[in-house]
Amino acid sequence: MITLTESAITRIKDIIIEENNKNSKLRVFVQGGGCSGMSYGFVIEEDINDDDFTIPADDIELLVDSISMQYLQGSSIDYKEDIMGSNFVISNPNAQTTCGCGSSFNPY
């Protein structure tokens, strides 16, 4: 399972309000690339695919495709704002190494 912090839930709700679409959901995915081998991606969309895991949190839903779930299982997603900017941050127990900025990882 993937967990969301209160900060992440609040930010996702804010994005949905900005989108002005109650059907919007945050999709989290893993793709090849990045300085450590694989990178995290985030996108807002409505469509739920057949292979998606739907993770409810409060009154929002997080979408994760089945391939990405293999790499994200057990992760926690937070939202951070600091002097360097603001972004979603994934704490991934499956990552053997990560890059300095935390946007990519290597599961091997």
C-alpha positions in Angstrom: 0.0 0.0 0.0 1.0 3.6 -0.6 0.3 6.2 2.1 -0.2 9.9 1.8 0.7 12.5 4.4 -1.8 15.2 5.5 0.3 17.7 3.6 0.1 15.7 0.4 -3.6 15.2 0.8 -4.1 18.9 1.3 -2.0 19.8 -1.8 -3.9 17.3 -3.9 -7.2 18.7 -2.8 -5.9 22.2 -3.7 -4.9 21.0 -7.2 -8.3 19.5 -7.7 -10.0 22.7 -6.7 -7.6 24.6 -9.1 -8.5 22.1 -11.9 -12.2 22.8 -11.2 -13.0 19.1 -11.8 -14.1 16.9 -9.0 -13.2 13.8 -11.1 -9.5 14.8 -11.1 -7.1 12.4 -9.5 -3.3 12.4 -8.9 -1.5 9.7 -10.9 1.9 8.7 -9.6 4.1 6.6 -11.8 7.7 5.4 -12.3 9.5 5.6 -15.6 13.0 4.9 -16.9 15.4 7.8 -16.8 16.7 10.1 -14.2 20.2 10.3 -12.7 19.7 7.2 -10.6 18.0 5.0 -13.2 14.2 5.5 -12.7 12.3 8.6 -12.0 9.0 9.5 -10.4 6.2 11.2 -12.3 3.0 13.0 -11.2 0.1 14.0 -13.4 -3.5 15.0 -12.8 -6.1 13.1 -14.8 -9.6 11.7 -14.7 -9.3 8.3 -16.4 -8.8 5.1 -14.5 -7.2 2.4 -16.5 -7.9 -1.3 -16.2 -4.6 -2.0 -14.5 -4.7 0.9 -12.1 -4.7 0.6 -8.4 -7.0 3.2 -6.8 -5.8 4.4 -3.4 -8.4 6.3 -1.4 -7.2 8.9 1.0 -9.6 11.2 2.8 -11.9 12.2 0.0 -9.4 12.0 -2.9 -8.0 9.1 -4.9 -4.5 8.3 -6.0 -3.9 6.3 -9.2 -0.9 4.0 -9.7 -0.5 1.6 -12.7 0.4 -2.0 -11.9 4.0 -1.7 -13.1 4.7 1.4 -11.1 3.1 -0.2 -8.0 5.8 -2.9 -8.0 8.3 -0.1 -7.4 6.2 2.1 -5.1 4.7 -0.6 -2.8 5.2 0.5 0.8 6.1 4.1 -0.1 4.9 7.3 1.5 4.1 10.5 -0.4 4.6 13.9 1.2 4.4 17.4 -0.1 7.2 19.8 0.9 7.6 23.5 0.6 10.9 25.1 1.4 13.4 27.7 0.1 14.3 25.4 -2.8 10.7 25.2 -4.0 7.7 22.9 -3.6 7.1 19.4 -4.7 5.8 15.9 -3.9 8.4 13.8 -2.2 8.4 10.0 -2.1 9.9 8.0 0.7 10.5 4.6 -1.1 11.6 1.6 0.9 12.3 -0.2 -2.4 15.0 2.3 -3.5 18.5 1.0 -3.1 20.0 4.3 -4.1 18.5 7.8 -4.8 19.7 10.9 -6.4 20.5 14.0 -4.4 17.2 15.8 -5.3 15.1 12.7 -4.6 13.3 12.6 -8.0 15.0 9.4 -9.2 16.0 6.1 -7.7 17.5 2.7 -8.4 15.6 -0.3 -7.1 18.5 -2.7 -7.8 
